Amino acid sequence: MGTTPLTGDSAIADWLADPAGNAILTDMLAQSGQTPEVFKPVKRLAIKRLVKLSRGSFTQEMLDELVRRVAAGEVPEGVVPAPAVADEADADTTPAVPLREWTERLDQGRFTGQTVIVTGAGSGIGRATASRVAREGGRVVAVDVSEERLAEFTAEHPGADIVTVVADITDDGGIARIVEAAGDTIDGLANVAGIMDDMTPIGDVTDAVWDRVMAINVTGTMKLTRAVIPTMLAQGGGSIVNTASEAALRGSAAGAAYTASKHAVVGLTKSTAFMYGPSGIRCNAVAPGATITNIEAKFASPLGAERVRAAMAILPDPAEADALAASITFLLSDDGVNINGVTLASDGGWSAA
Ligand SMILES: NC(=O)c1ccc[n+]([C@@H]2O[C@H](COP(=O)([O-])OP(=O)(O)OC[C@H]3O[C@@H](n4cnc5c(N)ncnc54)[C@H](O)[C@@H]3O)[C@@H](O)[C@H]2O)c1
């Protein structure tokens, strides 16, 4: 800090710890009515990662301008520097040396010749998974309720083999259209679509929240899995990956409905693995920890907010959706050949705490 020049590879925390970097960043954010507080969850990431993560609100041009201004010493006058977004826990955990950056390495051809259905492909973990499969040669059947988000996804992948299906996984007609779009062979299914609850404990949960969360996270996952089984049996195998959550491993990550729904996803995963393992079908789950996506979590109950927030004090930094896609595609691909019925925590170690 202070000695090395700030670049796109420098961590956000380092930009904020540097007086000039802090002033320039604070000045730039102020123009859109924001403060560096927005960066707190991602402070350990290299600042260049924000270009992709922010989906257009922090552009490559803005980054280039930041780097140029800091190198030229163009520090704005009169800017009150923002606090360096450190918190109490950081004193013990901030590494003495910069951490190595994770780089996604494509395995060319890992999904070549394969058809893979991905639900929730319009956003977050589903979009990252669908993208990785497409970029590794697979034919992707990209499913989402949002036509607009699917259009964005395909626009990001010119030339890739992608079929989009606008469908709700709780709807039988939608399920039929997904399977029809996939065609005669379905090598993989990634059940990623899902929603959060409102963090209410059992004493406060409404029937509406319970029913909706169960319908999408559990029943929708069940319906689409059931629909692909005949094709996978006929072709002698296939790979299914369900999306659980940290809330499938513990009671402190969400409200009653979401926690119950994700525990049910693990049960569904194990049953499917046990029943169809001898037929060549593998079924595993990934349990993501906090991940930067568009998922919405509201706190509709004071008790839920107090209890869940207390547990979140030990959370590792949130991961990028691409990091989850790396775990999901590993299980989905032939590299997962000997793995069946597991729930793989992909959470930066949260579950070890
Ligand atoms: N983001 C996290 O921190 C986190 C943590 C643990 C688990 N998860 C799980 O990961 C999965 C993906 O979540 P995300 O964070 O990427 O969320 P997201 O909201 O960014 O994306 C979910 C996508 O699913 C789609 N979808 C919702 N309901 C649908 C339905 N009925 N039919 C078809 N598509 C539907 C949405 O339109 C959206 O595009 C979910 O199952 C979620 O429970 C997320």
The ligand as a Gaussian input file, in Angstrom:
#p B3LYP/6-31G(d) Opt

LIG

0 1
 N      -26.753000     -16.036000      -4.353000
 C      -26.519000     -16.702000      -3.249000
 O      -25.884000     -16.179000      -2.313000
 C      -27.006000     -18.131000      -3.109000
 C      -26.598000     -18.851000      -1.979000
 C      -27.033000     -20.165000      -1.825000
 C      -27.849000     -20.739000      -2.773000
 N      -28.233000     -20.018000      -3.867000
 C      -29.109000     -20.688000      -4.845000
 O      -28.568000     -20.542000      -6.142000
 C      -29.625000     -20.611000      -7.099000
 C      -29.479000     -19.465000      -8.086000
 O      -29.619000     -18.258000      -7.384000
 P      -28.956000     -16.875000      -7.818000
 O      -28.367000     -16.318000      -6.584000
 O      -28.137000     -17.068000      -9.023000
 O      -30.279000     -16.034000      -8.098000
 P      -30.724000     -15.052000      -9.273000
 O      -31.995000     -14.434000      -8.744000
 O      -29.608000     -14.157000      -9.683000
 O      -31.072000     -16.030000     -10.474000
 C      -32.133000     -16.947000     -10.405000
 C      -32.799000     -17.048000     -11.763000
 O      -33.838000     -18.048000     -11.672000
 C      -34.960000     -17.571000     -12.394000
 N      -36.161000     -18.199000     -11.851000
 C      -36.772000     -17.935000     -10.665000
 N      -37.868000     -18.670000     -10.542000
 C      -37.988000     -19.427000     -11.657000
 C      -38.928000     -20.380000     -12.109000
 N      -40.002000     -20.671000     -11.384000
 N      -38.722000     -20.965000     -13.302000
 C      -37.659000     -20.647000     -14.073000
 N      -36.735000     -19.740000     -13.701000
 C      -36.896000     -19.135000     -12.503000
 C      -34.957000     -16.074000     -12.166000
 O      -35.699000     -15.390000     -13.185000
 C      -33.473000     -15.747000     -12.212000
 O      -33.056000     -15.374000     -13.509000
 C      -30.923000     -20.620000      -6.304000
 O      -31.405000     -21.946000      -6.224000
 C      -30.508000     -20.118000      -4.937000
 O      -31.346000     -20.605000      -3.924000
 C      -27.834000     -18.720000      -4.058000

